[in-house]
Amino acid sequence: MQNLTKLEEIKDLRTIWPHEAIDFTPWLSQDDNIALLADAVGFDITVDGTETSVGDFKVDIFASETGTDRKIIIENQLEDTNHDHLGKLITYAAGKSADMIIWVVKHAREEHKAAIEWLNNHTDDRIGFFLCEIKLYRIGNSNPAVKFEVIEKPNDWAKEVKSSEVANETQQQRYNYWVEFQNYAFQNQLFANNFNRRKPSQDHWMNFSIGSSACHIAVSQIQKRNELDLELYISEDKDLFHSLLQNKNSIESDSGLTFDWRELPERKASRIVIKKNVIFTDRAQWKEQFDWLIDTMIKMKKTFKRYL
């Protein structure tokens, strides 16, 4: 039998990060590390800046949700939660017009768990507060490993929107489609390893990060044409589009997919698109559509990542 050893929690976070602003914030803002937090909260995060001004104050990390324009603020605290940081969190959220607010702490006190829960219950569904604890572990003399544990999050972050006067039949069908797609897709472990769950909406598109701020995968329901569009959406980088286009044959051969390459010279964005004809109103066909999306999205991410 192999010898087993003990998993040890490192209680004093400052043995690894002595100072929040000098040590922890720069560490968390790195791509590989912010991805750990993104996996915990369930949406992709692109860091836009650290120690960003909010009037006379500075927010630790200002970010956005990858592939959307939703703003994120992250406040770090290598100690137990306190009223001072809770006040800063709300001040920064207001100053930056944030949509998602993440409080990363050593330990969440019960009164502050209740405060975050109260904020989530008394703000609209476009605003979300997340309270996350940092955990550090090592095995024997191994290097420390970090884990983010979500303590509080919006109750409705993944709940289904009910039909209302503001949601017409088409909008409600779009939302239902996204809910069913994610519920189905994230049972696939390979898909779950490659993509983060997104908050469903009534929009006709849903964006998924592939680990680059320059581009992302977008899925679109084109209901007028009964068409699913799946594309690599390149925001504002024509050089990247041309670089990929030069490797068109290799990309299509490696992925086994044939794309419609749209430079869109009159626009800032470019698109590399693949389509599938579907019938959205026939729910019996959704599973087949979801299987196509899962398979194609995985192939696209695996292939395009080699050329970014």
C-alpha positions as CSV (number, residue, x, y, z in Angstrom):
1,M,0.0,0.0,0.0
2,Q,1.1,3.5,-0.7
3,N,1.8,5.8,2.2
4,L,-0.9,8.5,2.6
5,T,-0.2,11.8,4.2
6,K,-2.3,14.5,5.7
7,L,-3.9,17.5,4.0
8,E,-3.0,20.6,6.0
9,E,-4.8,23.9,5.9
10,I,-2.6,27.0,6.1
11,K,-4.5,29.2,8.5
12,D,-2.3,32.4,8.2
13,L,-2.7,33.6,4.7
14,R,-0.1,36.3,5.3
15,T,2.7,33.7,5.4
16,I,2.1,33.4,1.6
17,W,0.9,37.0,0.9
18,P,2.2,39.4,3.5
19,H,0.4,42.4,2.1
20,E,-2.9,42.7,0.4
21,A,-2.1,45.4,-2.1
22,I,1.5,44.6,-2.8
23,D,1.3,40.8,-2.8
24,F,-2.2,39.3,-3.0
25,T,-3.9,41.7,-5.5
26,P,-1.0,41.4,-8.1
27,W,-1.1,37.6,-7.6
28,L,-4.9,37.4,-8.1
29,S,-4.9,39.6,-11.1
30,Q,-2.7,37.2,-13.1
31,D,-4.6,35.2,-15.7
32,D,-4.1,31.7,-14.2
33,N,-5.1,32.9,-10.7
34,I,-8.2,35.0,-11.7
35,A,-9.3,31.9,-13.6
36,L,-9.5,30.0,-10.3
37,L,-11.8,32.7,-8.9
38,A,-13.8,32.7,-12.1
39,D,-14.3,28.9,-11.8
40,A,-15.6,29.4,-8.3
41,V,-18.2,32.1,-9.0
42,G,-19.2,30.6,-12.4
43,F,-18.5,33.4,-14.9
44,D,-15.4,34.4,-16.8
45,I,-13.4,37.4,-15.6
46,T,-11.1,39.7,-17.6
47,V,-9.0,42.0,-15.4
48,D,-9.1,45.6,-16.6
49,G,-6.9,47.1,-13.9
50,T,-5.7,47.0,-10.3
51,E,-5.8,49.7,-7.6
52,T,-8.3,51.6,-9.8
53,S,-9.5,55.0,-8.6
54,V,-13.0,55.5,-7.3
55,G,-13.0,59.2,-6.2
56,D,-10.4,59.4,-3.4
57,F,-10.3,55.6,-3.0
58,K,-9.0,52.7,-5.0
59,V,-10.8,49.4,-5.8
60,D,-8.4,46.4,-5.6
61,I,-9.4,44.9,-9.0
62,F,-11.7,46.3,-11.7
63,A,-12.7,43.8,-14.3
64,S,-15.4,42.8,-16.7
65,E,-17.2,39.6,-17.6
66,T,-15.3,38.1,-20.6
67,G,-17.4,38.5,-23.8
68,T,-19.9,41.0,-22.3
69,D,-19.8,44.6,-21.0
70,R,-20.8,43.7,-17.4
71,K,-18.5,45.3,-14.9
72,I,-17.0,43.5,-11.9
73,I,-15.3,44.9,-8.8
74,I,-13.2,42.6,-6.5
75,E,-12.3,43.7,-3.0
76,N,-9.7,41.6,-1.2
77,Q,-9.3,41.1,2.5
78,L,-6.8,38.7,4.0
79,E,-8.6,38.8,7.4
80,D,-12.1,38.3,8.8
81,T,-14.8,40.4,7.2
82,N,-15.5,43.8,8.8
83,H,-17.8,46.7,8.5
84,D,-15.1,48.9,6.9
85,H,-14.6,46.6,3.9
86,L,-18.4,46.1,3.5
87,G,-18.8,49.9,3.3
88,K,-15.9,50.1,0.8
89,L,-17.5,47.3,-1.3
90,I,-20.8,49.3,-1.7
91,T,-19.0,52.6,-2.3
92,Y,-16.9,51.0,-5.1
93,A,-19.9,49.2,-6.6
94,A,-21.7,52.6,-6.9
95,G,-18.7,54.5,-8.1
96,K,-17.9,51.9,-10.9
97,S,-21.6,51.1,-11.7
98,A,-20.7,47.4,-11.1
99,D,-22.9,44.5,-12.1
100,M,-21.0,41.9,-10.1
101,I,-19.4,42.6,-6.8
102,I,-17.0,40.0,-5.3
103,W,-15.6,40.2,-1.8
104,V,-12.7,37.8,-1.3
105,V,-11.8,37.2,2.4
106,K,-10.0,35.0,4.8
107,H,-13.2,34.3,6.9
108,A,-16.8,35.5,6.5
109,R,-18.4,36.5,9.8
110,E,-22.1,35.5,10.2
111,E,-23.3,39.2,10.2
112,H,-21.6,39.9,6.9
113,K,-22.9,36.7,5.3
114,A,-26.4,38.0,6.3
115,A,-25.6,41.4,4.9
116,I,-24.5,40.0,1.5
117,E,-27.6,37.8,1.5
118,W,-29.8,40.8,2.2
119,L,-28.2,42.8,-0.6
120,N,-28.8,40.0,-3.1
121,N,-32.4,39.8,-2.0
122,H,-33.0,43.5,-2.2
123,T,-31.3,44.4,-5.5
124,D,-32.5,43.7,-9.0
125,D,-31.5,40.6,-11.0
126,R,-28.8,42.5,-12.9
127,I,-26.8,43.0,-9.7
128,G,-25.0,40.2,-7.9
129,F,-22.9,40.1,-4.7
130,F,-20.5,37.2,-4.1
131,L,-18.7,36.5,-0.8
132,C,-15.8,34.1,-1.2
133,E,-13.4,32.7,1.3
134,I,-9.7,31.9,0.4
135,K,-8.4,28.5,1.5
136,L,-4.8,27.4,1.4
137,Y,-3.7,23.8,1.7
138,R,-0.5,21.8,1.4
139,I,0.4,18.1,1.6
140,G,3.5,17.5,3.6
141,N,6.2,19.8,2.2
142,S,4.4,20.5,-1.0
143,N,3.8,24.0,-2.5
144,P,0.6,25.6,-1.2
145,A,-2.6,25.2,-3.2
146,V,-5.3,27.8,-3.2
147,K,-9.1,27.2,-3.3
148,F,-11.9,29.8,-3.4
149,E,-15.1,28.8,-1.7
150,V,-18.3,30.8,-2.5
151,I,-20.1,31.5,0.8
152,E,-22.9,33.7,-0.5
153,K,-24.2,34.4,-4.0
154,P,-27.4,35.7,-5.6
155,N,-30.3,33.3,-5.0
156,D,-31.5,33.7,-8.6
157,W,-28.2,33.5,-10.4
158,A,-29.3,30.4,-12.3
159,K,-33.0,30.4,-11.7
160,E,-35.5,30.4,-14.6
161,V,-37.2,33.7,-15.4
162,K,-40.9,33.5,-15.2
163,S,-43.1,34.7,-18.1
164,S,-44.1,38.3,-17.6
165,E,-45.4,41.3,-19.4
166,V,-41.8,42.3,-20.4
167,A,-41.0,38.9,-21.7
168,N,-42.7,38.1,-25.0
169,E,-43.0,34.6,-26.4
170,T,-39.8,34.8,-28.4
171,Q,-37.8,36.2,-25.5
172,Q,-39.1,33.5,-23.1
173,Q,-38.3,30.8,-25.7
174,R,-34.8,32.1,-26.0
175,Y,-34.3,32.1,-22.2
176,N,-35.8,28.6,-21.9
177,Y,-33.4,27.4,-24.6
178,W,-30.3,28.8,-22.8
179,V,-31.4,27.3,-19.5
180,E,-32.0,23.8,-21.1
181,F,-28.7,24.0,-23.1
182,Q,-26.6,24.8,-20.0
183,N,-28.3,22.2,-17.8
184,Y,-27.6,19.6,-20.5
185,A,-24.1,20.7,-21.6
186,F,-22.6,20.9,-18.1
187,Q,-23.4,17.3,-17.5
188,N,-20.7,16.7,-20.1
189,Q,-17.4,16.7,-18.1
190,L,-15.3,17.6,-21.1
191,F,-17.5,20.6,-21.8
192,A,-17.5,21.6,-18.2
193,N,-13.7,21.5,-18.1
194,N,-13.5,23.9,-21.0
195,F,-16.3,26.4,-20.4
196,N,-17.9,28.3,-17.4
197,R,-21.6,28.4,-16.9
198,R,-23.2,31.7,-17.9
199,K,-26.2,33.5,-16.5
200,P,-29.1,32.9,-19.0
201,S,-30.8,35.9,-20.5
202,Q,-33.6,36.7,-23.0
203,D,-30.9,37.8,-25.6
204,H,-30.5,35.8,-28.8
205,W,-26.8,35.2,-28.1
206,M,-24.7,33.7,-25.3
207,N,-20.9,34.2,-25.1
208,F,-18.3,31.8,-23.8
209,S,-14.6,32.6,-23.0
210,I,-11.8,30.7,-24.5
211,G,-9.1,32.4,-22.3
212,S,-8.4,35.4,-24.5
213,S,-9.5,39.0,-24.1
214,A,-9.3,39.5,-27.9
215,C,-11.9,36.9,-28.9
216,H,-14.6,34.6,-27.6
217,I,-17.1,32.0,-28.8
218,A,-20.6,33.2,-29.3
219,V,-23.7,31.1,-29.8
220,S,-26.7,32.7,-31.4
221,Q,-30.3,31.7,-31.9
222,I,-31.5,33.2,-35.2
223,Q,-35.1,32.3,-34.9
224,K,-36.3,34.1,-38.1
225,R,-34.1,31.7,-40.1
226,N,-34.3,28.7,-37.8
227,E,-30.6,28.8,-37.6
228,L,-28.0,28.2,-34.9
229,D,-24.9,30.3,-35.4
230,L,-21.6,29.4,-33.7
231,E,-18.7,31.8,-34.2
232,L,-15.3,33.0,-33.0
233,Y,-16.0,36.6,-32.4
234,I,-12.9,38.9,-32.6
235,S,-13.7,42.2,-31.0
236,E,-11.2,44.8,-32.4
237,D,-8.2,43.0,-33.8
238,K,-8.0,42.7,-37.6
239,D,-4.4,41.5,-37.3
240,L,-5.6,38.5,-35.3
241,F,-8.3,37.8,-38.0
242,H,-5.7,37.9,-40.8
243,S,-3.3,35.7,-38.8
244,L,-6.0,33.1,-38.4
245,L,-7.1,33.4,-42.0
246,Q,-3.5,32.6,-43.1
247,N,-3.9,29.3,-41.2
248,K,-7.4,28.7,-42.6
249,N,-6.6,25.3,-44.2
250,S,-4.9,24.0,-41.1
251,I,-7.6,25.2,-38.7
252,E,-10.4,23.6,-40.8
253,S,-8.4,20.4,-41.2
254,D,-7.5,20.2,-37.5
255,S,-11.1,20.9,-36.3
256,G,-12.9,19.0,-39.1
257,L,-15.1,22.0,-39.5
258,T,-15.7,24.4,-42.4
259,F,-16.2,28.1,-41.5
260,D,-17.5,31.2,-43.1
261,W,-14.6,33.8,-42.7
262,R,-16.0,37.3,-42.3
263,E,-13.5,40.0,-42.0
264,L,-16.2,42.8,-42.0
265,P,-13.7,45.5,-43.1
266,E,-16.2,48.3,-42.4
267,R,-16.5,47.3,-38.8
268,K,-14.1,46.9,-35.8
269,A,-15.2,43.3,-35.2
270,S,-14.5,40.2,-37.3
271,R,-16.4,36.8,-37.2
272,I,-15.5,33.2,-38.1
273,V,-18.9,31.4,-38.3
274,I,-20.4,28.0,-38.7
275,K,-24.1,27.4,-39.0
276,K,-26.7,24.7,-38.4
277,N,-30.3,24.7,-39.6
278,V,-32.7,23.8,-36.8
279,I,-36.3,24.0,-35.6
280,F,-36.3,25.9,-32.3
281,T,-40.0,25.3,-31.7
282,D,-39.6,21.5,-31.6
283,R,-38.2,20.8,-28.2
284,A,-37.8,17.2,-29.1
285,Q,-34.9,18.3,-31.4
286,W,-33.2,20.4,-28.7
287,K,-31.0,17.5,-27.5
288,E,-29.6,16.9,-31.0
289,Q,-28.9,20.7,-31.3
290,F,-27.2,20.8,-27.9
291,D,-25.0,17.8,-28.9
292,W,-23.9,19.7,-32.0
293,L,-23.2,22.8,-30.0
294,I,-21.2,20.9,-27.3
295,D,-19.1,19.0,-29.9
296,T,-18.5,22.0,-32.1
297,M,-17.6,24.4,-29.3
298,I,-15.0,22.0,-27.8
299,K,-13.4,21.5,-31.3
300,M,-13.4,25.3,-31.9
301,K,-11.7,26.1,-28.6
302,K,-9.2,23.3,-28.9
303,T,-8.2,24.3,-32.4
304,F,-8.3,28.1,-32.3
305,K,-6.3,28.2,-29.0
306,R,-3.3,26.8,-30.8
307,Y,-3.2,29.9,-33.1
308,L,-3.9,32.7,-30.6
